[in-house]
Amino acid sequence: MCQVSKGIKRQMQNNFFGIEIGLIIVGIILLFMSLGPVKAIIQQLPVGKVQTRWKILSILIFIFIAGYIRYSFLHGPVTIHSIADLVVPWIFFGGAIFVFMVCSLSLETAIDLRRIFLLEREIITDPLMGIYNRRYLDRRLTEELQRARRYELPFSIFLLDIDFFKKINDTYGHQVGDMVLKKLGTVIVDSVRELDVVIRYGGEEILVILPNTTVVHAVELAQRLRRKVEETMLVGSDLKENRPAIYITVSIGVSGYQFSGDGDTAAAIVERADKALYQAKSQGRNRVISSNDHDEFS
């Protein structure tokens, strides 16, 4: 009878040990599977603190795996007498599930956020010039106007238009005209500051928002850009089509937020820039005019 009881007890210990090993093995598999999403997240992140933290997490996961393996070697069937002795393996198993779910959900969230970001960027980006489109203008102007009012900070804009762009289209075709616009977008983005916002206002008109910038400084930036565009070859020559290299000039109207009066509006700021642009064109083009005093800077 005693031998039968010992045999049953030994069988139960073996069963409990089998459960323990199963929990540990599945836990280790889940931890190894967690490394996949972590690796994918690290590859999508730029070099920096956040990427470093995810790398540290991957190291911790390896430490957890080593701990699971060590635990399984230290505990055999003789150390398990009842189901209560399986508490630690169950905790390990639950921890592995938690790590796997957090890593997987983090990757799915990152993918969804990236998809939303790309979709939003596509909606507010001009596909030809690679800059923001008119849809983004109202929102950004409103944000800058509110910031200027709240913190009494200056901000300016300038409105740029290509001189005689219709002549380019009529002479060389719309395909060449599109090449000019695309290259111009690159030149403008490379010439302004990182905090400035470049927007295709319509046709060949480009509007640039200059946060925390006075009109005087905005005129200097516009003048620098005007010279840069004038000196840049936008489309190379083509002997087969008997087409020379294409250079262009631009006219620019500048205006800024006015603190006086009942409060300036975004529409009024754009209207002043548009009038200054008209002045620049009527005075001979290839120049910068400020709406403040309509003085010429050339």
C-alpha positions in Angstrom: 0.0 0.0 0.0 2.9 2.3 0.9 4.6 1.5 -2.4 1.4 2.3 -4.3 1.1 5.7 -2.4 4.7 6.5 -3.2 4.2 5.6 -6.9 1.1 7.9 -7.1 3.0 10.7 -5.4 6.0 10.3 -7.7 3.6 10.3 -10.7 2.0 13.5 -9.5 5.4 15.1 -9.1 6.3 14.1 -12.6 3.1 15.5 -13.9 3.6 18.8 -12.0 7.2 18.9 -13.3 5.9 18.4 -16.9 3.5 21.3 -16.4 6.4 23.4 -15.1 8.6 22.6 -18.0 5.8 23.2 -20.5 5.1 26.7 -19.0 8.8 27.6 -19.1 9.3 26.4 -22.6 6.2 28.3 -23.9 7.3 31.3 -21.9 10.8 31.2 -23.6 9.2 30.8 -27.0 7.0 33.9 -26.3 10.0 35.9 -25.2 11.9 35.0 -28.3 8.9 35.9 -30.4 8.8 39.3 -28.6 12.2 40.1 -30.0 10.8 40.2 -33.5 8.5 43.2 -32.9 11.2 44.9 -30.8 13.7 44.5 -33.7 11.2 45.9 -36.2 10.5 48.9 -33.9 14.2 49.6 -33.5 14.7 49.6 -37.3 12.0 52.1 -37.8 13.2 54.5 -35.1 15.9 57.2 -35.8 19.1 57.0 -33.8 18.5 58.5 -30.3 17.2 58.0 -26.8 14.0 56.2 -27.8 15.9 53.7 -30.0 18.4 53.1 -27.2 15.7 52.3 -24.7 14.2 49.7 -27.1 17.6 48.1 -27.4 17.9 48.0 -23.6 14.5 46.3 -23.6 15.7 43.6 -26.0 18.7 43.0 -23.7 16.3 42.6 -20.7 14.3 40.1 -22.7 17.5 38.0 -23.2 18.1 38.3 -19.5 14.6 37.0 -18.8 15.1 34.1 -21.1 18.4 33.2 -19.3 16.5 33.4 -16.0 13.8 31.1 -17.2 16.4 28.5 -18.4 18.3 28.7 -15.1 15.2 28.3 -13.1 14.3 25.1 -15.1 17.7 23.6 -14.3 17.5 24.4 -10.6 14.1 22.8 -10.1 13.4 19.1 -10.8 10.5 16.8 -10.1 11.7 16.2 -6.5 11.2 19.9 -5.7 7.6 20.0 -6.7 5.2 18.4 -4.2 1.8 20.1 -5.0 0.2 22.5 -7.5 1.1 25.3 -5.2 4.7 24.8 -6.2 3.8 25.9 -9.7 3.1 29.5 -8.7 6.4 30.8 -9.9 6.3 29.0 -13.3 2.8 30.5 -13.8 4.1 33.9 -12.9 6.9 33.5 -15.4 4.5 32.3 -18.0 2.2 35.3 -17.3 5.2 37.7 -17.6 6.2 36.2 -20.9 2.6 36.7 -22.2 2.7 40.3 -21.0 6.0 41.1 -22.6 4.9 39.5 -25.9 1.6 41.4 -26.0 3.2 44.7 -25.1 5.9 44.4 -27.8 3.4 43.2 -30.4 0.9 46.0 -29.6 3.7 48.5 -29.6 4.7 47.5 -33.1 1.1 47.5 -34.4 0.6 50.9 -32.8 3.8 52.2 -34.4 2.7 50.9 -37.8 -0.8 52.5 -37.5 0.7 55.8 -36.4 3.1 55.8 -39.3 0.3 55.0 -41.7 -1.8 57.8 -40.3 1.2 60.2 -40.5 1.9 59.3 -44.1 -1.8 59.6 -45.0 -2.1 63.0 -43.4 1.2 64.1 -45.0 -0.1 62.9 -48.4 -3.3 64.9 -47.9 -1.5 68.2 -47.1 1.5 67.8 -49.5 1.6 68.9 -53.1 2.6 65.9 -55.1 4.5 67.8 -57.8 6.6 70.2 -55.7 6.9 68.1 -52.6 5.9 71.0 -50.3 2.7 71.7 -48.4 -0.5 72.5 -50.3 -3.2 75.0 -49.9 -5.2 72.7 -47.6 -2.5 73.1 -44.9 -2.3 76.9 -45.2 -5.3 78.0 -43.2 -4.5 75.7 -40.3 -0.9 76.7 -40.0 -1.6 80.4 -40.4 -4.2 80.2 -37.6 -1.7 78.5 -35.4 1.0 81.1 -36.0 -1.5 83.9 -35.5 -2.7 82.5 -32.2 0.9 82.1 -31.0 1.8 85.7 -32.0 -1.2 87.1 -30.1 -0.6 84.9 -27.0 3.1 85.5 -26.6 3.4 88.8 -28.6 5.9 87.2 -31.0 6.4 88.5 -34.6 5.7 86.3 -37.6 5.9 87.1 -41.2 5.1 85.6 -44.6 6.2 86.1 -48.1 4.4 85.3 -51.3 6.5 84.3 -54.3 5.6 84.2 -57.9 7.6 83.0 -60.9 8.2 85.7 -63.5 6.9 84.9 -67.0 6.1 81.3 -66.1 3.4 81.2 -68.8 6.1 81.8 -71.4 8.0 78.8 -70.2 4.9 76.6 -70.5 4.1 78.0 -74.0 7.7 77.7 -75.3 8.8 74.4 -73.8 5.6 72.6 -72.8 3.9 71.8 -69.5 6.3 68.9 -68.8 9.2 71.3 -68.7 7.1 73.7 -66.6 6.5 70.9 -64.1 10.2 70.3 -64.0 10.8 73.9 -63.2 8.2 73.9 -60.4 9.6 70.7 -58.9 13.1 72.0 -58.8 12.0 75.4 -57.5 10.3 73.7 -54.6 13.6 72.0 -53.7 15.5 75.2 -54.0 13.1 77.1 -51.7 13.0 74.3 -49.0 16.8 74.2 -49.1 17.1 77.9 -48.8 14.8 78.7 -45.9 15.2 77.7 -42.3 13.9 74.4 -40.8 11.2 76.2 -38.8 9.8 78.0 -41.9 6.8 76.4 -43.7 6.7 76.3 -47.5 3.3 76.1 -49.1 2.1 76.0 -52.7 -0.4 78.8 -52.7 -1.7 78.2 -56.2 -0.3 77.6 -59.7 3.3 79.0 -59.6 2.7 81.0 -56.4 4.5 79.9 -53.3 3.8 81.1 -49.8 6.4 80.8 -47.0 5.4 81.2 -43.3 8.3 82.6 -41.2 7.6 82.0 -37.4 9.1 84.4 -34.9 10.4 86.7 -37.7 10.0 90.4 -38.2 9.2 91.9 -41.5 12.7 93.4 -41.8 14.3 90.0 -41.3 11.7 88.4 -43.6 12.7 90.8 -46.4 16.4 89.8 -45.9 15.4 86.1 -46.1 13.3 86.8 -49.2 16.1 88.7 -50.9 18.5 85.9 -50.2 16.1 83.4 -51.7 15.5 85.7 -54.8 19.2 85.8 -55.5 19.5 82.0 -55.0 16.7 81.3 -57.5 18.1 83.7 -60.0 21.5 81.9 -59.9 20.2 78.3 -60.0 19.8 76.4 -63.2 16.4 74.7 -62.8 16.4 72.6 -66.0 19.4 71.6 -68.0 19.8 72.1 -71.7 18.7 69.5 -74.2 20.4 69.5 -77.6 17.9 67.0 -79.1 15.0 69.3 -78.4 17.1 72.4 -79.1 16.3 73.7 -75.6 18.7 75.9 -73.6 19.2 75.6 -69.9 16.4 77.3 -68.0 16.9 79.9 -65.4 14.0 81.9 -63.8 13.5 84.9 -61.6 10.8 85.5 -59.0 9.0 88.4 -57.5 8.2 88.4 -53.8 5.8 90.3 -51.6 6.4 90.4 -47.8 4.0 91.1 -45.0 3.9 90.5 -41.2 1.6 90.3 -38.2 0.6 93.8 -36.9 0.1 94.2 -33.2 -1.7 97.5 -33.4 -5.4 98.0 -33.9 -8.2 95.6 -33.2 -6.1 92.6 -34.1 -4.7 91.4 -37.3 -6.1 88.4 -39.2 -4.6 85.7 -41.3 -6.6 86.9 -44.4 -5.3 90.4 -43.9 -1.7 89.3 -43.7 -2.0 87.3 -46.9 -3.8 90.1 -48.7 -1.0 92.6 -47.8 1.6 90.1 -49.1 -0.4 89.7 -52.3 -0.6 93.5 -52.8 3.2 93.7 -52.2 3.8 91.0 -54.7 1.7 92.9 -57.3 3.8 96.0 -56.5 7.0 93.9 -57.2 5.7 92.7 -60.5 4.4 96.1 -61.6 7.8 97.7 -60.8 9.7 95.4 -63.1 9.7 91.9 -61.4 12.7 90.1 -59.9 12.5 92.1 -56.7 11.2 92.0 -53.1 8.7 94.5 -51.8 7.5 94.8 -48.2 3.9 95.7 -47.4 5.0 97.9 -44.5 6.2 100.8 -46.6 6.3 99.4 -50.2 10.0 100.3 -50.4 12.0 98.4 -53.0 14.8 96.0 -52.0 16.8 95.0 -55.1 
